[in-house]
Amino acid sequence: MSTKFFAFFLAFMLFASVCFADAKPVTDDAIVDQVRLKLSADAIAKGGGFTVDCKNGVVTLTGQAENNQQRDRATLVTKKVKGVKQVINNLTVGDRKSGK
């Protein structure tokens, strides 16, 4: 019986550690890394060239988007990242090559 109890106890502790592991806060640096990854991987946002800053979970995007769809998509993708509380989208819309 003690072997079954030990196995149950071990399984319970493993389950509890997984549940509580998500409870720790996400750092601003981790948020910036995740936002950059998600933006660069997104087919519409294509945000590899955007500047991403984060302070206390508030993410600020700066740079130039090709069009409004790309600008809006960058906000949507950023909001989905764990730990993001707010997105300030300062992306300007225009052609990157001509500066317009």
MODELLER restraints for C-alpha pairs under 7 A, 6 or more apart:
rsr = mdl.restraints
at = mdl.atoms
rsr.add(forms.Gaussian(group=physical.xy_distance, feature=features.Distance(at['CA:26:A'], at['CA:83:A']), mean=5.64, stdev=0.5))
rsr.add(forms.Gaussian(group=physical.xy_distance, feature=features.Distance(at['CA:28:A'], at['CA:54:A']), mean=5.50, stdev=0.5))
rsr.add(forms.Gaussian(group=physical.xy_distance, feature=features.Distance(at['CA:28:A'], at['CA:55:A']), mean=6.07, stdev=0.5))
rsr.add(forms.Gaussian(group=physical.xy_distance, feature=features.Distance(at['CA:28:A'], at['CA:56:A']), mean=6.39, stdev=0.5))
rsr.add(forms.Gaussian(group=physical.xy_distance, feature=features.Distance(at['CA:28:A'], at['CA:57:A']), mean=6.15, stdev=0.5))
rsr.add(forms.Gaussian(group=physical.xy_distance, feature=features.Distance(at['CA:31:A'], at['CA:83:A']), mean=6.57, stdev=0.5))
rsr.add(forms.Gaussian(group=physical.xy_distance, feature=features.Distance(at['CA:32:A'], at['CA:52:A']), mean=6.14, stdev=0.5))
rsr.add(forms.Gaussian(group=physical.xy_distance, feature=features.Distance(at['CA:32:A'], at['CA:53:A']), mean=6.40, stdev=0.5))
rsr.add(forms.Gaussian(group=physical.xy_distance, feature=features.Distance(at['CA:32:A'], at['CA:54:A']), mean=6.29, stdev=0.5))
rsr.add(forms.Gaussian(group=physical.xy_distance, feature=features.Distance(at['CA:34:A'], at['CA:81:A']), mean=6.78, stdev=0.5))
rsr.add(forms.Gaussian(group=physical.xy_distance, feature=features.Distance(at['CA:35:A'], at['CA:78:A']), mean=5.65, stdev=0.5))
rsr.add(forms.Gaussian(group=physical.xy_distance, feature=features.Distance(at['CA:35:A'], at['CA:81:A']), mean=6.45, stdev=0.5))
rsr.add(forms.Gaussian(group=physical.xy_distance, feature=features.Distance(at['CA:36:A'], at['CA:48:A']), mean=6.77, stdev=0.5))
rsr.add(forms.Gaussian(group=physical.xy_distance, feature=features.Distance(at['CA:38:A'], at['CA:77:A']), mean=6.78, stdev=0.5))
rsr.add(forms.Gaussian(group=physical.xy_distance, feature=features.Distance(at['CA:39:A'], at['CA:45:A']), mean=5.82, stdev=0.5))
rsr.add(forms.Gaussian(group=physical.xy_distance, feature=features.Distance(at['CA:39:A'], at['CA:46:A']), mean=5.93, stdev=0.5))
rsr.add(forms.Gaussian(group=physical.xy_distance, feature=features.Distance(at['CA:39:A'], at['CA:47:A']), mean=4.66, stdev=0.5))
rsr.add(forms.Gaussian(group=physical.xy_distance, feature=features.Distance(at['CA:39:A'], at['CA:48:A']), mean=6.50, stdev=0.5))
rsr.add(forms.Gaussian(group=physical.xy_distance, feature=features.Distance(at['CA:39:A'], at['CA:74:A']), mean=6.52, stdev=0.5))
rsr.add(forms.Gaussian(group=physical.xy_distance, feature=features.Distance(at['CA:39:A'], at['CA:77:A']), mean=6.63, stdev=0.5))
rsr.add(forms.Gaussian(group=physical.xy_distance, feature=features.Distance(at['CA:40:A'], at['CA:46:A']), mean=5.04, stdev=0.5))
rsr.add(forms.Gaussian(group=physical.xy_distance, feature=features.Distance(at['CA:40:A'], at['CA:47:A']), mean=4.79, stdev=0.5))
rsr.add(forms.Gaussian(group=physical.xy_distance, feature=features.Distance(at['CA:40:A'], at['CA:48:A']), mean=4.54, stdev=0.5))
rsr.add(forms.Gaussian(group=physical.xy_distance, feature=features.Distance(at['CA:44:A'], at['CA:70:A']), mean=5.73, stdev=0.5))
rsr.add(forms.Gaussian(group=physical.xy_distance, feature=features.Distance(at['CA:44:A'], at['CA:73:A']), mean=6.72, stdev=0.5))
rsr.add(forms.Gaussian(group=physical.xy_distance, feature=features.Distance(at['CA:45:A'], at['CA:70:A']), mean=4.76, stdev=0.5))
rsr.add(forms.Gaussian(group=physical.xy_distance, feature=features.Distance(at['CA:45:A'], at['CA:73:A']), mean=5.54, stdev=0.5))
rsr.add(forms.Gaussian(group=physical.xy_distance, feature=features.Distance(at['CA:45:A'], at['CA:74:A']), mean=5.24, stdev=0.5))
rsr.add(forms.Gaussian(group=physical.xy_distance, feature=features.Distance(at['CA:50:A'], at['CA:61:A']), mean=6.63, stdev=0.5))
rsr.add(forms.Gaussian(group=physical.xy_distance, feature=features.Distance(at['CA:50:A'], at['CA:62:A']), mean=5.88, stdev=0.5))
rsr.add(forms.Gaussian(group=physical.xy_distance, feature=features.Distance(at['CA:50:A'], at['CA:63:A']), mean=5.02, stdev=0.5))
rsr.add(forms.Gaussian(group=physical.xy_distance, feature=features.Distance(at['CA:51:A'], at['CA:61:A']), mean=5.74, stdev=0.5))
rsr.add(forms.Gaussian(group=physical.xy_distance, feature=features.Distance(at['CA:51:A'], at['CA:62:A']), mean=5.07, stdev=0.5))
rsr.add(forms.Gaussian(group=physical.xy_distance, feature=features.Distance(at['CA:51:A'], at['CA:63:A']), mean=6.02, stdev=0.5))
rsr.add(forms.Gaussian(group=physical.xy_distance, feature=features.Distance(at['CA:52:A'], at['CA:59:A']), mean=6.82, stdev=0.5))
rsr.add(forms.Gaussian(group=physical.xy_distance, feature=features.Distance(at['CA:52:A'], at['CA:60:A']), mean=5.88, stdev=0.5))
rsr.add(forms.Gaussian(group=physical.xy_distance, feature=features.Distance(at['CA:52:A'], at['CA:61:A']), mean=4.96, stdev=0.5))
rsr.add(forms.Gaussian(group=physical.xy_distance, feature=features.Distance(at['CA:52:A'], at['CA:62:A']), mean=6.69, stdev=0.5))
rsr.add(forms.Gaussian(group=physical.xy_distance, feature=features.Distance(at['CA:53:A'], at['CA:59:A']), mean=5.61, stdev=0.5))
rsr.add(forms.Gaussian(group=physical.xy_distance, feature=features.Distance(at['CA:53:A'], at['CA:60:A']), mean=5.17, stdev=0.5))
rsr.add(forms.Gaussian(group=physical.xy_distance, feature=features.Distance(at['CA:53:A'], at['CA:61:A']), mean=6.67, stdev=0.5))
rsr.add(forms.Gaussian(group=physical.xy_distance, feature=features.Distance(at['CA:54:A'], at['CA:60:A']), mean=6.21, stdev=0.5))
rsr.add(forms.Gaussian(group=physical.xy_distance, feature=features.Distance(at['CA:57:A'], at['CA:83:A']), mean=5.93, stdev=0.5))
rsr.add(forms.Gaussian(group=physical.xy_distance, feature=features.Distance(at['CA:57:A'], at['CA:84:A']), mean=4.84, stdev=0.5))
rsr.add(forms.Gaussian(group=physical.xy_distance, feature=features.Distance(at['CA:57:A'], at['CA:85:A']), mean=5.11, stdev=0.5))
rsr.add(forms.Gaussian(group=physical.xy_distance, feature=features.Distance(at['CA:57:A'], at['CA:86:A']), mean=6.80, stdev=0.5))
rsr.add(forms.Gaussian(group=physical.xy_distance, feature=features.Distance(at['CA:58:A'], at['CA:84:A']), mean=6.18, stdev=0.5))
rsr.add(forms.Gaussian(group=physical.xy_distance, feature=features.Distance(at['CA:58:A'], at['CA:85:A']), mean=5.56, stdev=0.5))
rsr.add(forms.Gaussian(group=physical.xy_distance, feature=features.Distance(at['CA:58:A'], at['CA:86:A']), mean=4.75, stdev=0.5))
rsr.add(forms.Gaussian(group=physical.xy_distance, feature=features.Distance(at['CA:58:A'], at['CA:87:A']), mean=5.89, stdev=0.5))
rsr.add(forms.Gaussian(group=physical.xy_distance, feature=features.Distance(at['CA:59:A'], at['CA:84:A']), mean=6.77, stdev=0.5))
rsr.add(forms.Gaussian(group=physical.xy_distance, feature=features.Distance(at['CA:59:A'], at['CA:86:A']), mean=6.21, stdev=0.5))
rsr.add(forms.Gaussian(group=physical.xy_distance, feature=features.Distance(at['CA:59:A'], at['CA:87:A']), mean=4.86, stdev=0.5))
rsr.add(forms.Gaussian(group=physical.xy_distance, feature=features.Distance(at['CA:59:A'], at['CA:88:A']), mean=6.07, stdev=0.5))
rsr.add(forms.Gaussian(group=physical.xy_distance, feature=features.Distance(at['CA:60:A'], at['CA:87:A']), mean=5.91, stdev=0.5))
rsr.add(forms.Gaussian(group=physical.xy_distance, feature=features.Distance(at['CA:60:A'], at['CA:88:A']), mean=4.62, stdev=0.5))
rsr.add(forms.Gaussian(group=physical.xy_distance, feature=features.Distance(at['CA:60:A'], at['CA:89:A']), mean=5.93, stdev=0.5))
rsr.add(forms.Gaussian(group=physical.xy_distance, feature=features.Distance(at['CA:60:A'], at['CA:90:A']), mean=6.95, stdev=0.5))
rsr.add(forms.Gaussian(group=physical.xy_distance, feature=features.Distance(at['CA:61:A'], at['CA:88:A']), mean=6.27, stdev=0.5))
rsr.add(forms.Gaussian(group=physical.xy_distance, feature=features.Distance(at['CA:61:A'], at['CA:89:A']), mean=4.99, stdev=0.5))
rsr.add(forms.Gaussian(group=physical.xy_distance, feature=features.Distance(at['CA:61:A'], at['CA:90:A']), mean=5.55, stdev=0.5))
rsr.add(forms.Gaussian(group=physical.xy_distance, feature=features.Distance(at['CA:61:A'], at['CA:91:A']), mean=6.17, stdev=0.5))
rsr.add(forms.Gaussian(group=physical.xy_distance, feature=features.Distance(at['CA:62:A'], at['CA:89:A']), mean=6.78, stdev=0.5))
rsr.add(forms.Gaussian(group=physical.xy_distance, feature=features.Distance(at['CA:62:A'], at['CA:90:A']), mean=4.89, stdev=0.5))
rsr.add(forms.Gaussian(group=physical.xy_distance, feature=features.Distance(at['CA:62:A'], at['CA:91:A']), mean=4.74, stdev=0.5))
rsr.add(forms.Gaussian(group=physical.xy_distance, feature=features.Distance(at['CA:63:A'], at['CA:91:A']), mean=5.02, stdev=0.5))
rsr.add(forms.Gaussian(group=physical.xy_distance, feature=features.Distance(at['CA:63:A'], at['CA:92:A']), mean=6.39, stdev=0.5))
rsr.add(forms.Gaussian(group=physical.xy_distance, feature=features.Distance(at['CA:64:A'], at['CA:91:A']), mean=5.28, stdev=0.5))
rsr.add(forms.Gaussian(group=physical.xy_distance, feature=features.Distance(at['CA:64:A'], at['CA:92:A']), mean=4.80, stdev=0.5))
rsr.add(forms.Gaussian(group=physical.xy_distance, feature=features.Distance(at['CA:64:A'], at['CA:93:A']), mean=5.73, stdev=0.5))
rsr.add(forms.Gaussian(group=physical.xy_distance, feature=features.Distance(at['CA:64:A'], at['CA:94:A']), mean=6.56, stdev=0.5))
rsr.add(forms.Gaussian(group=physical.xy_distance, feature=features.Distance(at['CA:64:A'], at['CA:96:A']), mean=6.64, stdev=0.5))
rsr.add(forms.Gaussian(group=physical.xy_distance, feature=features.Distance(at['CA:65:A'], at['CA:71:A']), mean=5.58, stdev=0.5))
rsr.add(forms.Gaussian(group=physical.xy_distance, feature=features.Distance(at['CA:65:A'], at['CA:91:A']), mean=6.10, stdev=0.5))
rsr.add(forms.Gaussian(group=physical.xy_distance, feature=features.Distance(at['CA:65:A'], at['CA:92:A']), mean=5.91, stdev=0.5))
rsr.add(forms.Gaussian(group=physical.xy_distance, feature=features.Distance(at['CA:65:A'], at['CA:93:A']), mean=4.84, stdev=0.5))
rsr.add(forms.Gaussian(group=physical.xy_distance, feature=features.Distance(at['CA:65:A'], at['CA:94:A']), mean=6.26, stdev=0.5))
rsr.add(forms.Gaussian(group=physical.xy_distance, feature=features.Distance(at['CA:66:A'], at['CA:93:A']), mean=5.66, stdev=0.5))
rsr.add(forms.Gaussian(group=physical.xy_distance, feature=features.Distance(at['CA:66:A'], at['CA:94:A']), mean=5.27, stdev=0.5))
rsr.add(forms.Gaussian(group=physical.xy_distance, feature=features.Distance(at['CA:66:A'], at['CA:95:A']), mean=5.52, stdev=0.5))
rsr.add(forms.Gaussian(group=physical.xy_distance, feature=features.Distance(at['CA:66:A'], at['CA:96:A']), mean=6.76, stdev=0.5))
rsr.add(forms.Gaussian(group=physical.xy_distance, feature=features.Distance(at['CA:67:A'], at['CA:93:A']), mean=5.33, stdev=0.5))
rsr.add(forms.Gaussian(group=physical.xy_distance, feature=features.Distance(at['CA:67:A'], at['CA:94:A']), mean=6.41, stdev=0.5))
rsr.add(forms.Gaussian(group=physical.xy_distance, feature=features.Distance(at['CA:68:A'], at['CA:93:A']), mean=6.39, stdev=0.5))
rsr.add(forms.Gaussian(group=physical.xy_distance, feature=features.Distance(at['CA:71:A'], at['CA:91:A']), mean=6.37, stdev=0.5))
rsr.add(forms.Gaussian(group=physical.xy_distance, feature=features.Distance(at['CA:75:A'], at['CA:87:A']), mean=6.53, stdev=0.5))
rsr.add(forms.Gaussian(group=physical.xy_distance, feature=features.Distance(at['CA:75:A'], at['CA:89:A']), mean=6.51, stdev=0.5))
rsr.add(forms.Gaussian(group=physical.xy_distance, feature=features.Distance(at['CA:79:A'], at['CA:87:A']), mean=6.59, stdev=0.5))
rsr.add(forms.Gaussian(group=physical.xy_distance, feature=features.Distance(at['CA:94:A'], at['CA:100:A']), mean=4.78, stdev=0.5))
